[in-house]
Amino acid sequence: AMTVQKWLESNRDLITVAYLPSYSPELNPDEYLHSDLKANVHRRKRPRDMETLEGNVRSHLKRISRKPQRVRAYFGAKHIKYAA
């Protein structure tokens, strides 16, 4: 923890730290990605094994990475604007 605090202090002009309540998924931008992934990972082929599931996840994440506007949209959510 001390190493992280030292890094944050030495980079305070480059980063803003937002401390969130211990359980607040609606405030976490990652949750919007997880929701998108869960909703779309089964679109192509319903996974029956880990290999297919992993392929679906990688494929969807690759598709998202080519659409930065889609990722930006996660930060447009009412509770996530603090992170934009």
N, C-alpha and C positions, 0 to 999 in steps of 0.2 A: 504494500500500500504506500509505503514511503517513497518508493521509486516513482510511482505514478504521480504522487503529489509533487515531487521535485520536477518531473517533466512538465506537469501542468503549470507550475509556477514559472518555469523557464520559457514556456510557450504561451503565456497568458495573452500576449498581443495577437496570437494566431488562432486561438480557440476560445469558445465560450462554453463553459460547463453548465449544464442544466441538471439539477438534482431533482429526480422524480420520486413520488411516493413509492414505497416498496412494492405494491401491486397496483399497477396502473397501465394495463395493456392499451387502453385507448390513447395514451400519451406517447406510446412507443412506435416510431415509424416502422420498425421491423415487423410489427404485427400486421401492417397493411400488405407488406410483401408476403408474409406467411399466408394471409387470407387469399391473396391473388394466386399463390402457388397451389394451395389446397383446392381452390375452385377450378383450376385449369389442368392439374397434373393428370387427371383421368380422361381428358378430352380425346387424346389420340388412341390409346390402347389401355384398357383396364389392366393394371399390373397384377400379375398372379405370382410374381417372384420379385426378389430384391433387385435383380438385374434390370428387369423391365421398369420397376419403380425408379431406380436410379437414372435410367435412360430418359424417362419422362421428365423427371425433375431437371436434369441437365439441359434437356431440349427446351423446356419452358424458360429456364433462367437465361439461356442463350438468346431466346426470342425477346425477352424483356430487356436484355442488355443492348439490343439493337434499337430500342425504343425509349430513349431517355425521357421523352415527354410522359411516358407511362409511369416511370419512377417518380418524376416530379409531381405527378398527380397525387401520389401518396402523401406528399407534404402539403397538399392543398386542403386536407381534411381539417375541420374546425379545431380539433385538439392538438394537431401536430404543427400548426403554423409557427410555434415557438422555435422549431428546428429548421425552418426553411431559410 
